[in-house]
Amino acid sequence: MTLRFLDRVTGQLSCEQLVDRHGVTCEPIRALLIDYLEERRPRLDYSTLDNLARALTRNFWSDLERHHPGIDSLALAPGVATAWKERLRTRVQRRKRPDGTVEETVVERADRAMLFIAVRAFYLDIARWAVEEPGRWGPWAAPCPIKEAETTDHKRAKRVKAQMDQRTRERLPALKSFAKAAADHHHYRRACLESLLSVPPGKTFRIRDAVFVRTMNGDSAAARDAGGNLLHFDLAEQRAFWAWAAVEFLRHTGARIEEMRDVSHAMIHQYRLPTTGEIVPLLQIAPSKTDQERVLLVSPELADVLSTIIRRVRDPRDGTIPLLAAYDYAERTWEPAGTAAVPVRPRRGELPHERRTHPPNAARGPRLHRPHRRCRPTAGLHPARLPPHVHH
């Protein structure tokens, strides 16, 4: 268990907590923002509400308070609004150098138009509600500092699309080499793990030109190299396996990473052709960004990948995969136990030597093995284990 994981499963925050994250000094404006978010909350999902609160507090009003102390009205002077728009045009990008120092670079803000839309909607909603409830919203009605033309972002969107297409054209020829490298890396890590398991604790073994000493803990799949560094061979093999599985799944389906994360073995179906009676496997892809559900014909290569994953996570004692309850990170809620699909995911004890529970990494990596978001075991079933993250 990690503190990052605890922070992500604490549940939904109230509108007051969402506003107070970024420290609004003016109490009347703070109350207005909370009231506005409460009014919008029934019609928004939690992820959209969270982004809206961040746009109105951190990117809009908190920024105004930092540069114009004592401001207490939504009626912004032309110079104040212009300066805020100019500040919002760029952001500071921080990257850590190999020597540990942090490099700061000023880059163009990609979501500038979306922030403008959120602030413009804030002003227009208050103006419209002021007609219906003048006592509640009337005192806050003010001219909107953002024109409709400023919310369009067609040129930047086309430029980003062109850059993405060019990046795809440049990297597509290396796809086969990349897939082969992922497979070779997994085979190497698997061979290293088998070499470690073939010797008793405390004994030395050799991998190519390197010499390792297995730790004295018989249940551990770790060893120390010549420099005394502790290496976990089981974790390295798992990372290599899930990296290979993600690469193969993406290149054989063309799915997005978000769609891959929602795939479970319950989405694999059999379909009998009405003409020949032949049974063909189909893979159901849950709606994601495109909001369209798709069904793909499973190729032999993809079927081999999926069957390998299922064999890996299947319980060797009874041949089953436990039912899990899913945690939706967008909504910050646990789904009722038993309602989630049975995910394809590794579990503690999937290899004979594994006995430890490693902390999950919830912040990154594809979730090919689990439905929706993070999953947990339902009552009376075997505990689930998350795979290590896969870098892209």
Secondary structure, DSSP 8 states (H G I E B T S, - for coil): --HHHHHHSS----HHHHHHTT----HHHHHHHHHHHHHHGGGS-HHHHHHHHHHHIIIIIHHHHHHSTT---S---HHHHHHHHHHHTEEEEEEE-TTS-EEEEEEE-TTHHHHHHHHHHHHHHHHHHHHH-HHHHGGG----SS-GGGG--HHHHHHHHHHHHHHHHHHGGGHHHHHHHHHHHHHHHHHHHHHHHTS-TT-EEEETTEEEEE-S-TT--EEE-TT--EEEHHHHHHHHHHHHHHHHHHHHH---HHHHHT--GGGEEEEE-TTT--EEEEEEE---TT---EEEE--HHHHHHHHHHHHHHS-TTTS----EEEEETTTTEE--TT-S-------TTSSTT---------SSS--TTSSSSEEEE-TTS-----------
